[in-house]
Amino acid sequence: MQLTSPRLRAALLAAASLTLVAAVLPPPQPLGIGDRLFPELGNPGYDVLSYDLSFTYKDNRTPLDAVTVIDARALQPLERINLDFTHGKVASAEVNGESARFESVGEDLVLTPARPVTAHVPLHITVRHTSDPRGRADGGWVPTEDGLAMANQADAAHRVFPCNDHPADKAFFTFRVTAPEDLTVVTNGVPVAAALRTGSSKTWTYRTRHPMATELAQVSVGRSAVVHGTGPHGLPLRDVVPAADRLKLDPWLRKTAGHIAWMEERVGRYPFENYGVLIARANTGFELETQTLSLFEHSLFSGDGYPEWYVESVMVHELAHQWFGDSVAPRTWSDLWLNEGHATWYEALYADGLGKYSLERRMREAYQRSDQWRAAGGPPAAPKAAAPGEKIGLFRPAVYDGAALILYALRQEIGTQAFDRLERRWVAEHKDGVAGTEDFVRLASQVAGRDLAAFLEPWLYGQTTPAMPGHPEWSGKSV
């Protein structure tokens, strides 16, 4: 038989190529970038530059139809491309415009392109798949009373969309979300255009102006009111709340501008294009610093059991993360103390300023418990890894108040003025980037004008808590 159609010949050659490649390659396997706490998280061989995510929402019990488009750069020759993805069904995949084979192995989606990818070339990956909001115990989509939100920290973004799910690989995001016309969609970033109506649905498109870690992605779908305001220096404020509670929540929303001004006095300009709070009717058990749009449980603001000063300090905690953890992302998950320690530090400073819970009292109480925390979960900068076959519980007291205690000790050692300079330089020099514990020790030493490694390493990595500078009376510890 003679092939007379060039298009048919090309299609058959591509199919033959995929079959040949599959025959000579070893079986696919899940890969990681070597993070000590999440060894199979992230993927080697490429750097993601941008994600373009499209979701079609029906209700919060039905898998969303989705398309994930990834633009990346190959860092090395790749016969296969591993993406982190699970909890969804894949319909098709393409690499650089050609069909690619796809297989699920562990929590990886492994693509075999029609031809091997050479190093230092652009990668354009398209995956058509579903995104399942059911079974959120592992994170990802969070069903609310009237829709969905996201809670991807630490390792759950890949339960929503295929990605390189590690904060060391930040990228720009575009979101295109189609939902019934009576619902409102808000995501990270800013609107690209007005929502486009098609029949009984609307499509909302947003884009980030700064790179973002996958764990910080946020998509809210629901019967929401979007409340606009202005913060310091004309910063656009955008809060998303249940429409029925718009007026009741307004006193809380009006506090955000003052919180931002308070943080800017201490660490410099807010680092992103806008900010706001997303108050969701959901039971998460936590609040989350999703970039530019922090997620809060509605119950925090209900007035049942939480004093006003405490709620405000929690709001400041998530706001502080926009600098510490979002703009400056952790290089590895062992560097989480830099995120949570700093957010806890500014939360505690704010409460101290309100005269409700003194910083010194909180730090002394943390000091009394620090040895116990270190024994249970490891020191702040070296958390214990999960036992084989178990999921790690990463968010432990040692990386919150235990890590804030390190910052208190450092301020005691180098003085308030040097400490304040360090904080400003840290967020300015690593803006929109990633940084780790060694970077912090190095910069602290530069600011102090002396090597602080010998001082900081026992605080960061020691099994027991060192003596607190300036507080010899803190020698007794409870167990």
C-alpha positions as CSV (number, residue, x, y, z in Angstrom):
1,M,0.0,0.0,0.0
2,Q,1.3,3.4,-0.9
3,L,0.7,6.4,1.4
4,T,-0.3,9.4,-0.7
5,S,-1.5,11.8,2.1
6,P,1.4,13.8,3.8
7,R,-0.8,14.4,6.8
8,L,-1.6,10.6,7.1
9,R,2.0,9.7,6.8
10,A,3.0,12.2,9.5
11,A,0.3,10.8,11.8
12,L,1.4,7.3,11.3
13,L,5.1,8.2,11.8
14,A,4.3,9.9,15.0
15,A,2.4,6.9,16.3
16,A,5.2,4.6,15.3
17,S,7.7,6.9,17.1
18,L,5.7,6.8,20.3
19,T,5.5,3.0,20.1
20,L,9.3,2.7,19.5
21,V,10.2,5.1,22.3
22,A,7.9,3.1,24.7
23,A,9.6,-0.1,23.7
24,V,13.1,1.0,24.6
25,L,12.5,3.1,27.7
26,P,12.4,1.5,31.1
27,P,9.0,1.6,33.0
28,P,8.1,5.1,34.2
29,Q,8.6,5.9,37.9
30,P,7.7,8.8,40.2
31,L,10.4,11.3,40.6
32,G,11.2,14.2,43.0
33,I,13.7,16.9,43.4
34,G,15.1,15.5,46.6
35,D,13.2,17.4,49.3
36,R,14.0,15.7,52.5
37,L,10.4,15.9,53.8
38,F,8.6,15.3,50.5
39,P,11.0,13.1,48.5
40,E,8.7,12.6,45.6
41,L,7.5,16.2,45.3
42,G,8.6,18.4,42.5
43,N,10.2,17.1,39.3
44,P,13.7,17.4,37.9
45,G,14.7,18.5,34.5
46,Y,12.7,21.6,33.8
47,D,11.7,25.0,35.1
48,V,8.1,26.1,34.9
49,L,7.6,29.6,33.6
50,S,3.8,29.8,33.6
51,Y,0.6,27.9,34.1
52,D,-2.6,28.6,32.2
53,L,-5.5,26.8,34.0
54,S,-9.0,26.4,32.7
55,F,-11.8,25.0,34.9
56,T,-15.5,24.4,34.2
57,Y,-17.5,24.3,37.4
58,K,-20.9,22.7,37.7
59,D,-21.3,22.1,41.4
60,N,-19.0,21.3,44.3
61,R,-19.6,17.5,44.1
62,T,-18.9,17.0,40.4
63,P,-15.4,16.8,38.9
64,L,-14.5,19.9,36.9
65,D,-13.5,19.7,33.3
66,A,-10.0,21.2,33.1
67,V,-7.2,22.1,30.8
68,T,-3.7,22.8,32.1
69,V,-1.2,24.5,29.8
70,I,2.4,24.7,31.1
71,D,5.1,26.7,29.5
72,A,8.5,25.7,30.8
73,R,12.2,25.5,29.9
74,A,14.0,22.2,29.7
75,L,17.1,22.1,31.9
76,Q,18.4,18.8,30.6
77,P,17.6,16.3,27.9
78,L,14.2,14.7,28.7
79,E,12.9,11.4,27.2
80,R,10.1,11.6,29.7
81,I,8.5,14.5,31.6
82,N,7.1,14.0,35.1
83,L,4.4,16.1,36.4
84,D,2.8,15.9,39.9
85,F,-0.9,15.0,39.5
86,T,-3.4,12.8,41.1
87,H,-7.1,12.8,42.0
88,G,-8.2,13.4,38.4
89,K,-8.6,11.6,35.1
90,V,-6.4,12.5,32.1
91,A,-8.0,12.5,28.6
92,S,-5.0,13.6,26.5
93,A,-1.6,15.2,26.7
94,E,0.6,17.1,24.2
95,V,4.2,18.2,24.3
96,N,5.2,21.0,21.9
97,G,2.1,20.5,19.9
98,E,2.4,16.7,19.4
99,S,0.5,14.0,21.2
100,A,2.3,12.4,24.1
101,R,1.7,9.1,25.9
102,F,0.7,9.5,29.5
103,E,0.8,7.1,32.5
104,S,0.0,7.6,36.2
105,V,2.7,6.2,38.5
106,G,2.3,6.9,42.2
107,E,1.3,10.6,42.4
108,D,3.1,11.5,39.1
109,L,1.7,11.9,35.6
110,V,4.5,10.8,33.3
111,L,4.5,12.0,29.8
112,T,6.4,10.4,26.9
113,P,6.7,12.9,24.1
114,A,6.8,11.9,20.5
115,R,10.5,12.8,20.3
116,P,13.0,13.4,23.1
117,V,13.3,16.9,24.4
118,T,16.8,18.5,24.2
119,A,18.2,20.7,26.9
120,H,17.6,24.5,27.0
121,V,14.5,24.5,24.7
122,P,11.0,25.7,25.4
123,L,8.5,23.2,26.6
124,H,4.8,23.7,25.9
125,I,2.7,21.1,27.6
126,T,-1.1,20.7,27.4
127,V,-3.1,18.2,29.6
128,R,-6.8,17.8,29.3
129,H,-8.2,16.3,32.5
130,T,-10.7,16.4,35.3
131,S,-10.2,18.0,38.7
132,D,-12.1,16.3,41.4
133,P,-13.4,18.3,44.5
134,R,-14.5,15.2,46.4
135,G,-12.4,13.7,49.2
136,R,-10.6,16.8,50.3
137,A,-8.9,15.1,53.3
138,D,-5.6,15.3,51.5
139,G,-6.1,19.0,50.6
140,G,-6.7,20.8,47.3
141,W,-10.3,21.8,46.6
142,V,-12.3,22.8,49.7
143,P,-16.1,22.5,49.3
144,T,-17.9,25.5,50.9
145,E,-21.6,25.9,51.6
146,D,-22.1,27.5,48.1
147,G,-19.1,26.5,46.0
148,L,-15.4,25.8,46.2
149,A,-12.1,27.3,47.4
150,M,-8.5,26.0,47.4
151,A,-6.2,25.0,50.2
152,N,-3.1,23.5,48.6
153,Q,-0.4,23.8,51.3
154,A,1.9,22.0,51.5
155,D,1.6,19.3,48.8
156,A,-1.9,19.4,47.5
157,A,-1.9,21.6,44.4
158,H,-1.2,18.5,42.3
159,R,-4.6,17.1,43.5
160,V,-6.1,20.0,41.5
161,F,-4.0,20.4,38.4
162,P,-0.8,18.9,36.9
163,C,2.2,20.9,38.0
164,N,5.7,21.0,39.4
165,D,4.4,21.0,43.0
166,H,7.2,22.5,45.0
167,P,7.7,26.1,46.2
168,A,11.2,26.2,44.7
169,D,9.7,26.4,41.2
170,K,7.6,29.6,41.1
171,A,5.7,30.6,38.0
172,F,3.1,33.1,36.6
173,F,-0.5,31.9,36.6
174,T,-3.5,32.6,34.4
175,F,-6.9,31.3,35.5
176,R,-9.9,30.8,33.3
177,V,-13.0,29.6,35.2
178,T,-16.4,29.0,33.8
179,A,-19.3,28.8,36.3
180,P,-23.1,29.3,36.3
181,E,-23.9,33.0,35.9
182,D,-25.4,33.4,39.4
183,L,-22.0,32.6,41.0
184,T,-18.9,34.7,41.3
185,V,-15.4,33.6,40.6
186,V,-12.3,35.2,42.1
187,T,-8.7,33.9,41.9
188,N,-5.2,35.2,42.7
189,G,-4.1,38.1,40.6
190,V,-6.1,40.7,38.7
191,P,-8.9,40.4,36.1
192,V,-7.7,40.3,32.5
193,A,-11.1,41.4,31.2
194,A,-14.8,41.5,32.2
195,A,-16.4,38.1,32.7
196,L,-17.6,36.7,29.4
197,R,-21.2,35.4,29.3
198,T,-22.0,32.4,27.2
199,G,-25.6,31.1,27.6
200,S,-26.3,30.6,31.3
201,S,-22.6,30.6,32.2
202,K,-19.8,33.2,32.7
203,T,-16.1,32.8,32.2
204,W,-13.8,34.7,34.5
205,T,-10.1,35.3,33.6
206,Y,-7.4,36.4,36.0
207,R,-3.6,36.7,35.8
208,T,-0.9,37.1,38.4
209,R,1.7,39.9,38.0
210,H,4.2,38.1,40.2
211,P,5.4,34.5,40.2
212,M,3.7,32.2,42.6
213,A,4.3,28.8,44.2
214,T,1.7,26.1,43.3
215,E,0.8,25.7,47.0
216,L,-0.5,29.4,47.0
217,A,-3.0,29.1,44.2
218,Q,-6.5,30.2,45.0
219,V,-9.8,29.9,43.2
220,S,-13.1,30.9,44.9
221,V,-16.4,30.0,43.3
222,G,-19.6,30.9,45.2
223,R,-22.4,33.3,46.0
224,S,-19.9,36.0,46.9
225,A,-19.7,39.7,47.3
226,V,-16.4,41.3,46.1
227,V,-15.7,44.3,48.2
228,H,-13.2,46.8,46.8
229,G,-11.1,49.3,48.7
230,T,-7.8,51.1,48.8
231,G,-4.8,50.5,51.0
232,P,-1.6,52.4,51.5
233,H,0.0,54.0,48.5
234,G,-3.2,53.4,46.5
235,L,-2.9,49.6,46.8
236,P,-6.1,47.9,45.5
237,L,-7.9,45.9,48.2
238,R,-10.3,43.1,47.2
239,D,-12.2,41.0,49.7
240,V,-14.4,38.1,48.9
241,V,-17.1,37.2,51.4
242,P,-20.5,35.4,51.4
243,A,-22.9,37.9,49.9
244,A,-25.4,37.4,52.7
245,D,-22.8,38.5,55.3
246,R,-21.4,41.5,53.4
247,L,-22.5,44.1,55.9
248,K,-21.9,42.0,59.0
249,L,-18.3,41.4,58.0
250,D,-17.6,45.0,56.8
251,P,-16.0,46.1,60.2
252,W,-13.4,43.3,59.8
253,L,-12.7,44.1,56.2
254,R,-12.0,47.8,57.1
255,K,-9.1,46.7,59.3
256,T,-6.9,45.4,56.5
257,A,-5.6,48.8,55.3
258,G,-4.3,49.5,58.8
259,H,-2.8,46.1,59.0
260,I,-0.9,46.6,55.8
261,A,0.3,50.0,56.9
262,W,1.5,48.5,60.2
263,M,3.5,45.8,58.3
264,E,5.0,48.2,55.9
265,E,6.4,50.3,58.7
266,R,8.4,47.2,59.8
267,V,9.4,45.5,56.6
268,G,8.7,47.8,53.6
269,R,6.2,48.0,50.8
270,Y,3.6,45.3,50.3
271,P,5.1,43.1,47.5
272,F,2.1,42.2,45.3
273,E,-0.5,43.7,42.9
274,N,-3.5,43.6,45.4
275,Y,-4.6,42.1,48.7
276,G,-7.7,40.9,50.4
277,V,-9.3,38.2,52.5
278,L,-11.4,35.4,51.3
279,I,-13.9,34.4,54.0
280,A,-15.4,31.0,53.2
281,R,-18.2,29.1,54.9
282,A,-16.1,26.0,55.3
283,N,-14.6,24.0,58.2
284,T,-10.9,23.8,57.4
285,G,-9.4,24.1,60.9
286,F,-6.8,26.6,59.7
287,E,-6.4,29.9,57.8
288,L,-4.1,30.1,54.8
289,E,-1.9,32.7,53.1
290,T,-2.9,32.1,49.5
291,Q,-1.1,34.8,47.5
292,T,-2.9,38.1,47.4
293,L,-6.1,36.5,48.7
294,S,-5.8,34.9,52.2
295,L,-8.3,32.2,53.1
296,F,-10.2,32.4,56.4
297,E,-12.9,30.3,58.0
298,H,-16.1,32.2,58.5
299,S,-16.3,31.0,62.1
300,L,-13.3,33.1,63.0
301,F,-15.3,36.3,62.5
302,S,-18.6,35.0,64.0
303,G,-17.9,36.5,67.5
304,D,-18.2,33.1,69.2
305,G,-15.3,32.6,71.5
306,Y,-12.6,34.7,69.7
307,P,-11.7,38.2,71.2
308,E,-11.2,40.9,68.7
309,W,-7.5,41.3,69.4
310,Y,-6.9,37.6,68.6
311,V,-8.8,37.7,65.3
312,E,-6.8,40.8,64.2
313,S,-3.5,39.1,65.1
314,V,-4.5,36.1,63.0
315,M,-5.3,38.4,60.1
316,V,-1.8,40.0,60.5
317,H,-0.3,36.5,60.6
318,E,-1.6,35.6,57.1
319,L,-0.8,39.1,55.8
320,A,2.8,38.8,57.0
321,H,3.0,35.6,55.0
322,Q,2.7,37.7,51.8
323,W,6.2,38.9,52.5
324,F,7.5,35.8,54.3
325,G,6.5,32.6,52.5
326,D,4.8,34.1,49.4
327,S,7.1,36.7,48.0
328,V,10.1,34.9,49.5
329,A,9.3,31.2,49.2
330,P,11.1,28.5,51.0
331,R,13.9,26.7,49.1
332,T,12.9,23.4,50.7
333,W,10.2,22.4,53.1
334,S,12.7,22.2,55.9
335,D,12.9,26.0,55.5
336,L,9.2,26.3,56.5
337,W,10.3,27.9,59.8
338,L,11.2,31.1,57.9
339,N,7.5,31.3,56.7
340,E,5.7,30.4,59.9
341,G,8.3,31.8,62.4
342,H,8.1,35.3,60.8
343,A,4.3,35.2,60.5
344,T,4.1,34.2,64.1
345,W,6.6,36.9,65.1
346,Y,4.6,39.7,63.5
347,E,1.3,38.2,64.8
348,A,2.9,38.3,68.3
349,L,4.2,41.9,67.8
350,Y,0.8,43.1,66.8
351,A,-0.9,41.5,69.8
352,D,1.8,43.1,72.0
353,G,1.1,46.5,70.5
354,L,-2.6,46.1,71.3
355,G,-1.6,45.5,74.9
356,K,-3.4,42.2,75.0
357,Y,-0.6,39.6,75.1
358,S,3.0,40.8,75.6
359,L,5.7,39.6,73.3
360,E,8.0,38.8,76.2
361,R,5.4,36.7,77.9
362,R,4.6,34.7,74.7
363,M,8.3,34.1,74.1
364,R,9.0,33.0,77.6
365,E,6.1,30.6,77.4
366,A,7.4,29.3,74.1
367,Y,10.9,28.9,75.7
368,Q,9.4,26.8,78.4
369,R,7.9,24.4,75.9
370,S,10.6,24.5,73.2
371,D,12.5,21.4,74.3
372,Q,9.3,19.4,74.3
373,W,8.4,20.6,70.9
374,R,11.9,19.8,69.6
375,A,11.7,16.3,71.0
376,A,8.3,15.7,69.4
377,G,8.8,17.2,66.0
378,G,12.5,18.0,65.6
379,P,14.2,21.4,65.7
380,P,12.7,24.2,63.8
381,A,15.0,24.1,60.7
382,A,15.2,20.2,60.6
383,P,11.7,18.8,61.2
384,K,11.4,15.1,61.6
385,A,10.5,13.3,58.4
386,A,7.4,11.1,58.3
387,A,7.7,7.4,59.2
388,P,7.7,5.1,56.2
389,G,4.2,4.9,54.7
390,E,2.9,7.8,56.8
391,K,2.0,11.3,55.7
392,I,4.0,14.0,57.4
393,G,2.4,16.5,59.8
394,L,4.6,19.4,59.0
395,F,2.8,22.2,60.8
396,R,4.0,21.7,64.3
397,P,4.6,24.1,67.2
398,A,8.3,24.1,66.6
399,V,7.9,25.9,63.3
400,Y,5.5,28.5,64.7
401,D,6.2,29.8,68.2
402,G,9.4,27.7,68.3
403,A,10.7,29.5,65.2
404,A,9.5,32.9,66.4
405,L,11.6,32.2,69.5
406,I,14.7,32.0,67.2
407,L,13.9,35.5,65.9
408,Y,13.5,36.8,69.4
409,A,16.8,35.3,70.4
410,L,18.5,36.9,67.3
411,R,17.0,40.3,68.1
412,Q,18.3,39.9,71.7
413,E,21.8,39.0,70.3
414,I,22.2,41.7,67.6
415,G,19.9,44.5,68.8
416,T,16.6,45.8,67.6
417,Q,18.1,48.2,64.9
418,A,20.2,45.5,63.3
419,F,17.3,43.0,63.4
420,D,15.0,45.5,61.7
421,R,17.5,46.1,59.0
422,L,17.8,42.4,58.5
423,E,14.1,41.9,58.1
424,R,13.8,44.7,55.4
425,R,16.8,43.4,53.5
426,W,15.6,39.8,53.6
427,V,12.3,40.6,51.9
428,A,13.8,43.1,49.5
429,E,16.8,41.0,48.3
430,H,14.7,37.8,47.8
431,K,11.5,39.4,46.5
432,D,9.7,37.1,44.0
433,G,12.3,34.4,44.7
434,V,13.2,31.5,46.9
435,A,15.6,31.4,49.8
436,G,16.5,29.1,52.6
437,T,18.0,28.8,56.1
438,E,21.6,29.2,54.9
439,D,20.7,32.4,53.0
440,F,19.1,33.8,56.2
441,V,22.2,33.0,58.4
442,R,24.5,34.5,55.7
443,L,22.4,37.8,55.5
444,A,22.1,38.0,59.3
445,S,25.9,37.8,59.6
446,Q,26.3,40.5,57.0
447,V,23.9,42.8,58.7
448,A,25.4,42.2,62.2
449,G,29.0,42.6,60.9
450,R,30.1,39.2,62.3
451,D,29.6,35.5,61.7
452,L,26.4,34.4,63.4
453,A,26.6,30.7,62.4
454,A,27.9,29.5,65.7
455,F,25.1,31.4,67.5
456,L,22.2,30.5,65.2
457,E,22.9,26.8,64.4
458,P,22.1,25.5,67.9
459,W,18.8,27.5,67.7
460,L,18.0,26.1,64.3
461,Y,19.2,22.5,64.5
462,G,19.8,21.7,68.2
463,Q,17.9,19.0,70.0
464,T,17.7,21.3,73.1
465,T,17.0,25.0,73.3
466,P,20.1,27.3,73.9
467,A,20.2,29.9,76.6
468,M,18.3,33.0,75.8
469,P,20.5,36.1,75.5
470,G,19.5,38.8,78.1
471,H,17.3,36.4,80.0
472,P,19.3,34.2,82.4
473,E,16.2,33.8,84.5
474,W,14.7,31.8,81.7
475,S,17.0,28.8,82.5
476,G,14.2,26.6,84.0
477,K,12.1,24.8,81.4
478,S,9.0,22.8,81.9
479,V,8.6,19.3,80.5
